[in-house]
Amino acid sequence: MYRTGSSLSEFEDNNRVLAKKAKIVMLARADLLAECLTQAISTRFQGNEVVSLSEADSLLDGNLDDVALIMLYRLPASTFPSVIRTIHEFHPRASIGLVVENADEVDSSIAGFVDEGLIHGVLPLNLHLDVCLTAIDLLMKGGEHFPAALLRRLAPRSETGSATPAQREACAEAMPPAQRSDVGRGLLTSREVQILDLICMGTQNKIIADRLGLSENTVKVHVRNIYKKMNVRNRTEAASRYFRHDGDAGPPRWRN
């Protein structure tokens, strides 16, 4: 006797599950470069679905799920707080990449979002296409990509904390609710929140130090203070508590 296999409908259902593709979203004002980049991304990442959007409100579409990466291009700087906040709220697992004309001329308010860890990669238009696509692949896998010219601009500002009040307010507005709430309560300093955000991305102390223009020993001190304030023992517990919500009770109240 022979055993019967799965039914045809079950086979089709399984195939549909396997065929489900993570999405790469290009949110941009339409122009020739945006169209060409979208086409290049579609060709390079055939295992993913590439979606072109021209309006930020389209990010709220309930059918837009499994978003792995959102690329932003030619968006007015004034819209960034609401766009970043929307992405963190509705697509919290998506990496965010910013396509810019020139890394040396990034708007100072947008640079603030990079400094706060709210944007995961910046891709200047003068990058060779192969390098650009490699950077996008890195972002898709949870990594980061920032031009050296931009990091040089950010390092002095990170060290001195010389961002303007308006820039800090815009960055705070774009933070996820739990992160923004605890900054407001003063339980964690803005620098500790920066480091905690990078810890939750799996970033090592050495890379955090390089990213923020700090010494590795200074980062270790901040990490110990974060653990103490959150009453946790390691990075895994810190990340778990950072992202955990208790129903409608709001974000966790970290203890000093």
Stockholm file with secondary structure:
# STOCKHOLM 1.0

chainA/1-256         MYRTGSSLSEFEDNNRVLAKKAKIVMLARADLLAECLTQAISTRFQGNEVVSLSEADSLLDGNLDDVALIMLYRLPASTFPSVIRTIHEFHPRASIGLVVENADEVDSSIAGFVDEGLIHGVLPLNLHLDVCLTAIDLLMKGGEHFPAALLRRLAPRSETGSATPAQREACAEAMPPAQRSDVGRGLLTSREVQILDLICMGTQNKIIADRLGLSENTVKVHVRNIYKKMNVRNRTEAASRYFRHDGDAGPPRWRN
#=GR chainA/1-256 SS CCCCCCCHHHHHHHHHHHHCCCEEEEEECCCHHHHHHHHHHHHHCTTSEEEEESCGGGGGCTTCCSEEEEEEESCCGGGHHHHHHHHHHHCTTCEEEEEESCGGGCCHHHHHHHHTTCCCEEEETTSCHHHHHHHHHHHHTTCCBCCHHHHHHHHHHHHHTCCCHHHHHHHHHHSCHHHHHHHHHTSSCHHHHHHHHHHHTTCCHHHHHHHHTCCHHHHHHHHHHHHHHHTCSSHHHHHHHHHCCCTTSCSCCCCC
#=GC SS_cons         CCCCCCCHHHHHHHHHHHHCCCEEEEEECCCHHHHHHHHHHHHHCTTSEEEEESCGGGGGCTTCCSEEEEEEESCCGGGHHHHHHHHHHHCTTCEEEEEESCGGGCCHHHHHHHHTTCCCEEEETTSCHHHHHHHHHHHHTTCCBCCHHHHHHHHHHHHHTCCCHHHHHHHHHHSCHHHHHHHHHTSSCHHHHHHHHHHHTTCCHHHHHHHHTCCHHHHHHHHHHHHHHHTCSSHHHHHHHHHCCCTTSCSCCCCC
//
